[in-house]
Amino acid sequence: MEHKQRKIKKTPNWLLSISILIVIGTALLRGVSFSDAEYRGFPIDWLVLHGHHAFEFLVWGFILDVAIFYFLLKMLLRMYKMVMKKTAA
């Protein structure tokens, strides 16, 4: 039972990291233009928008970005918990 609870607890971090990645990568950042394409994604490009209303999805860039955001969120949550424990004591 304990293992299932841990798995459920980790799922929102993955979903949150994917959500943040999509918002930052598509809505908030302008992207880098090269030739007739605009590359988007932070810190690794994972979406290419072409001038003729087509796009490319770069899978490895997306996976690496999700992993980066996941571990950043994990570190921030640990730091938050440490600070909250110190302030509560």
Disulfide bonds with the S-S distance in Angstrom:
none
